[in-house]
Amino acid sequence: MSANQEAKKLAVEDIKKLISSSKSVVLVDYRGTSVAADTALRKTFRENNVVYKVIKNSLFKKACEQLGISGLDEALNGTTAFAFGSEDETLAPRLVKNAMKDNKTLSIKAGLYNGAAVDDKQIITLASIPGKEQLVAQLLYVLNAPVASLARAFKAIAEKE
């Protein structure tokens, strides 16, 4: 086996590990993005523990085939970068969506969510969901509101008497 084939097999194994450890993967078309914008985007991803890589489409496709994932063939054409979010399902899609506001050359092609292929609309919907911390805070607020209202009512009754 040639050294090139061995390197490709190792690359496919690394990609499979990235996919398996990720809760969401966003396929990004970065055609036309300037070096400065790409550097800023990479910095944002790095600060948020999201792996952002440019990978050959054929290697990513091979890794998906070996993992039993299908439905991304159409998206795996042209320039493609991959954002792997392992901590939060919504973080990688949200970061890409926010980057698209500043950089009009970026676009979402498709993605993976919990190991299943999804289209760009589903990734954008996923990006609009608040993060886990914000959802927990909203839940706690909703749970705390009736108790706080009851406490204020008791206080008002006690002050009247």
N, C-alpha and C positions, 0 to 999 in steps of 0.2 A: 504494500500500500504506500502511496506517495506521501510525502510530508504535507502537501497541500490538502489531501483528503483527510489526513489525520487531524490537521488543524481545523478543518471544517466540522469534523465529528465532535471535537472538543467545544467548538463554538456553539453547535446545536445543543450540546449537553448544558452549557452555561445558560443558553436561552431558555431551555426547558426548566431549569432551576428558577430563573427569574419569573417565568410565567406561573409556575406552581406556587411560588411564595407570594404572588401578587393577588390582591383582592380585585384590582381593576387594572387594565392596560388600555391606554389610549393610543391609537395610530394617528399620527399627526403628519399632514402634508406641510412641509416647511419650505417649499419651493419659493424662491424670491426673498427669503429672509436674509437680512444683512448679518454680517459677522457680529456686530455690536449687539443687535437684537437677540441673536442666538446665544451669545455669551451671557447676557442679562437673564434670558430664559433659563439657561442651565444653572445659573447662580440661584435663582428662585427655587428651582426644583431641588437643588442640593440642600438649601436651607430648610426645606420641608421634608427631607428624607424620601424624595421621589427619585427613582433612577430614570434618567433620560438618556437614551442612546439612539444612535443611528445604526441600524442593523440591515444587512442585506435582506431583501424581501424573500429570496429563495431560502435562506437559512431559517428565517422566522417561520416560513411556510412549512419547512421540513420539521421543525420543532413542534408546530401545531399538529401536524399529521401524526407524529409519534405520540402526542398526548391525546389524540382522538378528538381534536377540535377542528371543526370545519365551518365554512361560511365566510371566510375572510379572503378568498381568492381574488375577488374583484377589488378589494381595498389594497391588496398587496401589489400594486403597480405604481411606478413612478417613485418620486422621492418620499421616503417614509422614515419618520423618527418614532420612537416608542417611549411612552411615559408609563413606568411601572409603579403603581401605588400599593404598597404592602401593608400600611398601617390602617388606612381608612379607605373605604370603597369610593368615597366621593372626592377625595383630595386631589388625585391626579387629574380627573376630568375638570374639577373646579379650577385648578391652576392653569390648565390649557385654555379653558373658556375665558378666564381673566386675561391671559396673555393675548388672546385673539382680539380683545378690545383695543389693546395698544398696538398690536402688530396685525394689520389687515391681510398680510400674506399667509398667515397660518390658517389652517382649516383642519377640522376633525374628519377623518376618513371613516373610521369604525372603531371597534374596541372589543375588549373581553371584560366580562363582569362575572366574577366567581367561576371562571373557567369556561364560560359559554360566550360565543360570538354574538355581538350586538351591533346594530347600525349606529350611524352618527347621531340620529335623533334621540336614541336611547342614552347615548353618552351625554348629550347636552341636557337631557332630563335628569340624569344622575348628577350632573354638575350643579343643577339648581337646588338639590337637596342640601340643607345645612349639614355641617360636619357633626360628628358624634358628640363632641363637647357642647356645641350649641343646642343640639336636640335634647341632651340631658338637662341643660339649664332651662330650656323651655318647659320640659316636663316638670321639673321641680317648681318652677314658677306657677304652673297650672295647679299642681297639687297643693302648693302653699297658699294660694289665693283664697280659697274658702275658709281655711283656718284663720288667716289674717283678718278676713272680713268678720268672722265670728268673734274674734278677740276685740276688734274695734267696736262691735255692737255691744258686747258685755261691758266694755270700758265706758261707753256712752251711757248705758243704763246705770252703771255704778255712779257716774258723775251726777246724774239727775237726782238720785236718792240721797 
